[in-house]
Amino acid sequence: MTHLLLIPAHGPLPPELSLEALLYWAWPPVITITVALIGLLWALATRKVAREHPGNPYPRRRTISLVAAFAFLLLALQSGIERYDTTLFSMHMVQHLILLFPVPILLLQAGPVTLLLRVASPQWRARILAVLQSRAVGVISHPLVGWTLLVAVMWGTHLSVMFETALEDEFVHNVEHALYLGTALLFWAPIFSVDPIRHRLRGGSALAYLITQMPQNSFLGVAIMFSSTPLYPHYVTLQRTWGPTPLEDQQLAGALMWLVGDALFLAAIFVVLAALASSEDRPQSRYDEAQTAAAIAEIRRREVLLAERKRSEE
């Protein structure tokens, strides 16, 4: 028999975890509607590019990356995972791992800025490029900033009152999700972004970037896993009549962060190694500014070709 106990700011305790319970979809479906609207705009933009540049449409694989990113985002924030994130710490950890790894990497592989540049008018394209090349964006997107912010956010949220507050306050919970996704985008951009960015890491610098970040995830996961007492009173006061005890659930959450998180970091490292092995034997700078300049030059070249085509059609 299911017992419904009121949880501050999160309604009644959900039923015992089951396949049927996981098929739940969150209401209101704010993320679902937002994803649908962005998907519609994306489809219109790619059609415009295909119409104006029939010989050079937007790559289909990038659209597939966007669809996959949105699928993971919906899984994390609208599915049964969301239903149990304030009831089971382990489910909360699954949610965070999805927001930290597949969602940002797939979004960066979709190249949203590049698509925006290709559909923008010449005036707006110049403004966007000016912003991308600005000093402020250069500082914010610097790899050291992304690396440091990810460490600060992960340790700062899990070992401060913010995590407990997020479990009790829905707004703070949403802010926490935005922090994870935002800092993950900054962290992964130097390696996985296909957009014209100022700082790009390749080869040895990319490996060092990932290998030095991985222990931060490991140590935090181990600290959570081997804590002798529950870290967050919220999970204790729920008084669940099913599932693992709060301490067992916390140990599982720490193990997920440590083992699954490290496995995902290793996967990213193998991707970098594979790219390094298949690349040409040529000197690599730490920040591949030449690639960024080439991408911008290509966008401007296409702009000139489009203008000439429109003149010929008049």
SVG drawing of the C-alpha trace seen along z (x, -y; Angstrom):
<svg xmlns="http://www.w3.org/2000/svg" viewBox="-2 -46 56 48">
<polyline fill="none" stroke="black" stroke-width="0.4" points="0.0,0.0 1.3,-3.4 1.6,-6.0 1.3,-9.7 3.4,-12.0 3.5,-15.7 6.9,-17.0 7.6,-20.8 7.2,-22.4 7.1,-19.1 3.6,-17.6 2.9,-14.1 5.5,-11.3 5.4,-9.4 4.6,-5.7 7.2,-2.9 9.6,-2.9 8.4,-0.8 8.5,-0.7 4.9,-2.1 5.8,-4.9 8.8,-5.8 6.5,-6.3 5.1,-9.4 5.5,-12.7 5.9,-15.9 3.1,-18.6 3.2,-21.4 5.3,-20.3 7.3,-23.6 10.5,-21.9 8.5,-19.8 6.8,-22.9 10.1,-24.9 11.8,-22.0 9.0,-21.7 9.2,-25.4 13.0,-25.4 12.7,-22.3 10.2,-24.0 12.5,-27.1 15.4,-24.7 13.4,-22.9 12.5,-26.3 16.1,-27.5 17.5,-24.3 14.9,-24.5 15.9,-28.1 19.6,-27.1 18.7,-24.2 16.6,-26.5 19.2,-29.3 22.3,-26.9 21.1,-23.7 24.6,-22.6 25.5,-23.1 22.6,-22.3 23.0,-22.2 24.5,-18.8 21.9,-16.3 24.1,-14.8 24.0,-18.1 20.2,-18.0 20.4,-14.5 22.7,-15.7 20.1,-18.4 17.3,-15.8 19.4,-13.5 20.2,-16.4 16.6,-17.3 15.6,-13.6 18.1,-13.4 16.9,-16.8 13.3,-15.6 14.4,-12.4 16.2,-14.3 13.6,-17.0 10.2,-15.8 10.1,-12.0 9.9,-9.7 13.4,-10.7 12.1,-14.2 9.3,-12.6 11.7,-10.9 14.6,-13.5 13.6,-14.9 12.6,-11.5 15.7,-9.4 19.2,-11.0 20.4,-8.3 17.7,-9.4 18.7,-13.0 22.3,-12.0 21.2,-10.3 19.4,-13.5 22.6,-15.6 24.8,-13.2 22.5,-13.5 22.7,-17.3 26.5,-17.3 27.5,-14.9 25.2,-13.9 23.0,-17.0 25.8,-19.7 28.0,-17.6 25.2,-16.9 24.1,-20.5 27.6,-21.6 27.8,-19.1 24.6,-20.5 26.3,-23.9 23.4,-26.2 25.5,-29.4 26.6,-28.3 23.0,-27.7 22.1,-31.1 24.9,-32.7 23.8,-31.0 20.1,-32.2 20.9,-35.7 20.8,-38.8 24.2,-40.4 23.7,-43.1 22.8,-40.6 25.6,-38.2 28.1,-41.0 26.8,-41.8 26.8,-38.1 30.4,-37.7 31.4,-40.9 29.9,-39.4 31.7,-36.1 35.0,-37.8 34.5,-40.2 36.8,-40.3 34.0,-39.4 33.0,-36.2 36.7,-35.4 37.1,-35.5 33.9,-33.6 34.7,-30.9 38.3,-30.4 39.0,-26.8 40.4,-27.6 37.2,-29.5 35.0,-26.5 37.3,-24.0 37.2,-26.1 33.5,-26.8 32.6,-23.2 34.6,-22.2 33.2,-25.2 29.6,-24.4 29.9,-20.7 31.6,-21.0 29.8,-24.2 26.3,-22.8 26.8,-19.3 28.7,-20.4 26.7,-23.5 23.2,-24.4 22.2,-25.0 21.6,-21.3 19.3,-20.9 17.5,-24.2 17.0,-23.0 15.2,-19.9 12.8,-22.1 12.4,-25.0 11.5,-24.4 12.9,-27.7 16.3,-27.0 16.1,-23.5 15.7,-24.9 18.6,-27.3 20.7,-24.4 19.9,-22.6 20.7,-25.7 24.0,-26.0 24.9,-22.4 24.0,-22.7 25.5,-26.2 28.9,-25.3 28.9,-21.9 28.5,-23.8 31.4,-26.1 33.5,-23.1 32.9,-20.9 32.9,-23.7 36.7,-23.9 36.7,-20.2 33.3,-19.4 31.8,-22.6 31.6,-22.8 30.7,-26.5 33.4,-29.2 34.8,-29.7 37.9,-31.5 39.4,-28.8 39.7,-25.3 41.6,-22.4 43.1,-19.6 45.5,-16.7 47.6,-16.9 46.0,-20.0 42.5,-18.5 43.7,-15.3 45.3,-17.3 42.1,-19.3 40.0,-16.2 42.4,-14.1 42.8,-16.9 39.0,-17.4 38.2,-13.7 39.7,-13.3 37.5,-16.2 34.4,-14.1 35.9,-11.0 36.8,-12.6 33.4,-14.2 31.6,-10.9 33.8,-9.0 33.2,-11.7 29.4,-11.3 29.6,-7.5 31.7,-7.0 29.9,-9.6 28.9,-7.8 25.7,-9.9 23.1,-11.3 24.3,-14.6 20.8,-16.1 18.1,-16.0 15.4,-16.3 15.8,-12.7 15.7,-11.5 12.5,-13.4 10.6,-11.9 10.1,-8.7 9.8,-6.5 8.2,-3.1 9.9,-1.6 13.3,-1.5 16.8,-1.9 17.4,-3.7 18.6,-7.4 22.2,-6.4 22.1,-3.4 20.5,-5.7 23.2,-8.3 25.9,-5.6 24.4,-4.6 24.3,-8.2 28.0,-8.6 28.8,-5.4 27.0,-6.7 28.8,-10.0 32.2,-8.2 31.8,-5.2 29.4,-6.4 30.9,-9.9 34.4,-8.6 33.3,-6.2 31.8,-9.1 35.0,-11.1 37.0,-8.1 34.7,-7.9 35.4,-11.6 39.2,-10.9 38.9,-8.0 37.2,-10.3 40.0,-12.8 42.6,-10.0 40.8,-8.7 40.8,-12.1 44.5,-12.6 45.3,-9.2 43.4,-10.0 44.7,-13.6 47.5,-14.6 51.0,-14.8 51.2,-18.5 51.9,-21.0 49.0,-21.9 48.6,-25.2 46.8,-25.1 44.0,-27.3 43.3,-26.6 42.6,-30.2 43.2,-29.4 40.2,-27.1 38.0,-29.8 39.2,-32.3 38.7,-29.8 35.1,-29.1 34.3,-32.9 35.9,-33.4 33.8,-30.5 30.6,-32.1 31.4,-35.4 32.3,-33.6 28.9,-32.0 27.3,-35.4 28.9,-36.8 27.8,-33.8 24.2,-34.2 24.2,-37.9 25.5,-37.2 22.9,-34.5 20.1,-36.8 21.4,-39.5 21.4,-37.0 17.8,-36.0 16.5,-39.6"/>
</svg>
